[in-house]
Amino acid sequence: MRNSGSDRMAAMPLAARRVALGLILVLLTWGAAAGAGADDHGRLKLEYERNTVEVVRRVGPSVVAVHVSAPGERIDTGQDGSRMVGGSGFVVDEDGRIITNFHVVAHALEDPSDPGLELAEGATLTVSYLGTPEQEHAVRVLGANPDFDLALLELVSPEASPAPGPIRLSDSDRVQVGQKAIAIGNPFGLHSTVTVGIISAVERERPGLIGIEIPYIQTDAAINPGNSGGPLLDSAGEVIGINNAILSPGGTFAGIGLAVPANLLRGALPELRAGGLSGFAAAAAQLPQRPRLGLEVGLRVADYPPALREELGLPARGVVVTGVSEGGPADQAGIRGPERAAVVDGRPFPVGMDIITAIEGKQVARAMDVQRVVLEHDEGDVVTLRVWRDGAEREVEVTLSVVVPAD
């Protein structure tokens, strides 16, 4: 017959019993503390977890993996020598159309600069959904906006798809640093991967796919190759950004992910649905004889060091005129470029130039604000600029014309 625990304890030497009793007390104390922690703090933790689970459950089915194969060098799998890459996307409207990044699908196109957006011979473009990752559905590129690295995909056979509903777009202008961020995507081909973090920064200005500055949302939610085009969500399950890029010396996530703000997508959607290439960079590429202002705006006031801004008395916002085409519209209207440069920490900053603070009554914060308005006008149209110079602002009328570069 086996001894009970009390019999075994009684048979122990006194010193051993004291050690055993001490261990029991420690374990019981830890257990009681753990129980108290669950009561006092577990509820908050569970609320956070429940929110993540609920968001993924509700909107996860609307996130897709984007599969791209194109003739060329094999960089992934595929024994036929095809180039296979991929990314992510999500359903954006009731017709089942899908948003992704333009760079995800560009290699599959015959000519990424052609408004037809036709697939190259031998290329394939498909998507797969959360519930049926093994089933791929053919899609075509309906529209693309290279300015913001966006592409709108349309199902070839929508009746054969699961048809999940769209994910609602949030007002990304209201995103706050520190708030929760949830990323869902297809990193390294791992279907429907979820990562969670916070918003690390907003309006993180950096050049996008074609060099145009984008006011990115920065997050520490893990984003890796394959996440491109997937949604960055808030705790309400609404899209605050489209995951686009990472800053990392090694090519994998190092805590800095960048997402295109949802409001840029909202503004681009009508033209994406209309089809073809859209955006002011695309318009300029398609129509090289478009009328222009005849100036360059390569810097924002916000790019200047605070001490230099204060010393020069620069306005709160605006874009700096870094060059003026001789004899062009801006030159004829009296717009002035830099007179000299001030060097701060080894970097030169133009000084003595005009700064555009508004165009057609709309405030200007970045170069795209000026470019967008100009591309809405035709040759001979007059646009009104509000220009800062030497501490004073004035309005200047500029008549747009085609500026032919000198040979």
N, C-alpha and C positions, 0 to 999 in steps of 0.2 A: 504494500500500500504506500502511495506517494505521500510525502510530508506536505502539509499546508504551508503557505507562506509564513504564517506566524510561528510554526514549529521550526522552520529553517532559520528564521530570525533569532529565535530563542537559543538555537544551537550555536550561533556565531559568537566569537570572542567579543568582549565589550567594545574594544576599539573599532572592530569591523562593523558592529551594530551602529555605533555613532556615525561612521562614514556613510553607511547605507541610509540611516535616517536623514542625514544631511542632504544626500542626493535626492531622496524622496521629497523633502521639503523644498529643495530648489526646483525640482520638476513641477511640483504642485504650484509653487509661486509663479513660475513661468507660464504654466497653463492658465492660472487665474488672470495674469496680466494679459495674456493673449486673448482670453475671452473678453476682458474689459476693453481691449483695443478694438476688437470686432464690434462691440456694442457702441463705443464712442466714435470710432473713426471709420469703421467698415462701411457705414451707410453712404458716406460721401464717395468713397472709392467705388462702391457698387453703382452709384448713380452715374459716375463717369463711365464705368464699363457698360452699363445699360444703354447709355446714350450712344456710345460707339457701335454697339451691337445693333441697336435699333436703326441707326443711320445706314449701316451696311446692309441690313436686312431689307430696308425699304428702297434704297436707290442702287444697291449693288447689281441687281439684274439689268439695269440700264447702262452699265459700264461694259465695254467690249474690248477684246483683244483684236488688234489690227495686224493682219498677216500680209506681208509683201514679198513677192519674189520677182526678180527681174533678171534678164540675161546679163551675164557678165561674170566677174570674179566671185567665187563662192566664199562667203565670209562666215557662214553659219552651217546649216545642214543642207543637204540636197546633193545627191550623187551625180546629178546631170550638169553640174557646173553652174547652176543658177545662183544668183545672189539673193539670199534670204535674210530679211530684216523684219522688224516689227515694232509695234508701239501700242498705244491704247487710244480709247475714244469713249464717247458717251452719247446717248440718245438726247437730242436737243429739241425735238418738236414732235407733234402728234402724228406726223407722217413717217416717223421712224428714222429720220435723217440723223446722221452721226457726225459729231465734231471730232477732229483730231488735229495734230500739227501738220502743216504743209510739208515739213522736212521728212515726216514719216512716210509719205506716199510719193514724194517727188521723184525718187529713183525709178519708180515704176512707170513714169510718164514718158511718152515719146519725146516731148520737148516741154520742160516745166515752164518756159516762157510763152508757150502757145496757148491762147485763150480756149482752144478746144479741149485741153486737158485729157487727151486721149492716152490710153495705156500703150506702152511700147509693145512691139510684137514679141510674143512669148512671155510677157509679164502677167502676173495674176495679183489680184487685190481682193482679200476676203476679210470678214470679221467673224468672231465667235462670241457667244454670250455665256453668262455665268452658269446657267443651268445645264447647258449642252456644249461644253468647251470643245468636244471632239467634232462638232458639226460646224463647218465653215460656210458662210453665205457670201456670195459674190457681191461686190459693191463697185460703183463707179465714182469718180471724183466729179461732183456737180459744180462746185465753185471753190475758189482759193483766194486767200488774201495773204500774199507774202509779207506785207508790212508787219503783220502781227503773227505770222507763221501759223495761219489757220487754214483748214481745209474742211469742206462739207461733203460727206459721203452719202450716196443714195443707194439703197438696196436695189439690185437688179430684179429680184423676185421677192417683193415685200410680203406677199401672201405666204411665203414659206418660212418666214422668220418668226421668232417668239413674240415680237411686237411689244416689248416692255414700254411703259410710258416714259416721257421725257423727264430729265432732272431740271428742276427750276433754277434759274439764274438768280443769284443774290445781287444786291447793290454793293459792288466791290469798293465803292468810295467810302463805305461805312465800316470797312474792315479795320480792326484795331490790333495793334501790336500786343501780343500776349494771349490772344484768343485761340481757341482750339482749332486745329487744322487736321483733316483726315484726307489722305490720298488713297485712291484705289486705282490699280493699273496692272500692267503685265510686264514687270521688270524681269529681264533675262528669260522671258517666255514663261514665267510662273504666273499662270492665269489668276486674275482676280485677287491680287495681293493687296492687303490693307496695311497701311502704316499711319501712325498718329504722332502729332507734334503740336507746335504752336506757330503762330505768325511771328516771324522774327523781325520783319521790317516791311514797310510799304513804300511805294514809289521809289523802288531801287532802280534808278535809271541806268540801263545798259543797252548796248546795241543788240538788236534782234537778228533774225535770220539774214536780212539783207542790209544790215547796218543802221537801220532806223532805230532811234532810241525808244525803248518801251519802258513804261513805269511799272516794273515787275513787282509782284508780291513775293516776299522772301519767306521761306518756311524751313524748319528743321525736321519736318516729317520726311522720313527717308524716301528719296527719289533716285532711281537708277536707270540706266539704259533700258528702254522698253516702257517706262512710265510716261514718256512723251505723249501728249494728247489726252491723257486721262484727267479726271476732275480732281481739283482740290476743294474740299467741302468744309462748310462750317458745321457747328453742332446741330443746326436745324436741317442738315442734309441738303443744303442749297450750294450751288457751285459758286465759289468766290474766285476761282482761277483755273486756268488750263495749264497743267504741269508742262514745262517747256525745256528747262535746262538746269544744269548743276554747275557749281564752281568747285572744281576739284583738281588738284595736281595729278592725281592718279587715275582719273576717268570714272571713278565710282563715288558714291555719295560720301561727302565729308561734312555734312551738317548745313550746307547751303544749297537749297533748291529754289528755283525761280519759276513763277507761274504768271501767265498772261492774265491780267485782271478781267473778270467776267464782263465788266461794262464795255471793254473794247470788243469783246465777242458780240455783245448785244447790239452795239452800233454797226458792226460789220455784217450781221446776219441777213438783212434785206438784200444786200448785194451778193452775198454767198448763195442765197436761194435763187437769185436771178440767173446764176450760172456764169462760168468763165472766170477769168482773173479780175480781181477788183483791188481797190486801194490806190492811193496816189502814186506809189512807186510803180505799180503795174500800169497805171494810166500813162505815166511819163515814159515808160519803156515802150508801150504800144504806140504812143503818139509823140515821137521825138520833136515834132514841130509845135508842141503846145506852147502857148504864151507864158512868159515868166516875168518875175520881178527884176531879174538880172542882179541878184545879190546872193551871198552865201551867209547862212546863219549856223555856224559850227559850234557855238557854245551857248549855254544858258547862264543867266545871272547866278543861278544856284551853284554853278560849277566853280565860281570864284571863291577863294578862301574868305571866311568871314571878315578877317581884319582888312583885307584889301577892298572888299565890298564897302566896308564902313569908311575907309580912307577916301575912296573915290565917290562916296555918296550915291552908289548905284541904287536903282529902284528895287522894290521887293521881288519882282519877277520880270521876266522878259527874255528875249533871245538876242544875242550879240551879233551885230553885222560884222563878219570877219573878212568880207570881200565884196567889192562892187564892180560889175562889168562895165568897162569904159564905154560910154555912149549908150548904155542900156537904159531901160525905164527908170530904175532906181537912181542911176547916176543923173539922168535928166531932171529927176524930181529933187535932187540935192541931198540924197542919202549919202552919208559919209562912212567910210571904213576906218580901220585902226590907224592911228598916227604913230604909235610906238608900242612897246611891250614892257610890262613889269614882270620881273622874274621872282617867283616865290618858291623856295625849296627846289630850285633848279628847273621849274616849269614856267614857261612864258605865258603871260595873260595879256590879250590885247587891251590897249588903253586909248582913250580919246575918240572912240567910235560911237556910232548911233546904236541904240538898243530899241528893238521893236517890242512894245508892251501890249499892243492890241492891233487887231486887223478886222475891219468891218464891224467895229464895236465889240468884238469878242476878245477877251483877255488871252494873252499868249504866255505860255509857260515853257514850251518846247518847240523845236523846229517843225514837228508835224502839224502843229496848230496853224502855222503859216501856210505850209504846203497844201493842207487840205482845202483851205479857202481859195487859194490860187487855182487849184485844179477844178474848182467849180465854175470858173469864169472863162470867157473866150477872149481872143485877141481884140484889143480895142476897148475892153471894159476898164473902168476906173475903180480901183480899190483904195480904201482909205486906211492908212497906217497911223497909229499913234506912236510917236517916236520920242524917246528920251535922249537928250544931249546936254552935257554939262549942267546937270541939275534941273533942267526945265523940260517939259513935255510939250509937243505940238502935234497937230495933225497934218499929214502929208498925203496928197493924192497922187497915185501912181497909175499911169495908163499902161496896161499889160501889152506886151508885144513879144514876138518870137525873137529869141536871142540866139544868133548863129555863132557858135564858137569860132574863134580865130584859128586859121590853119597854123 
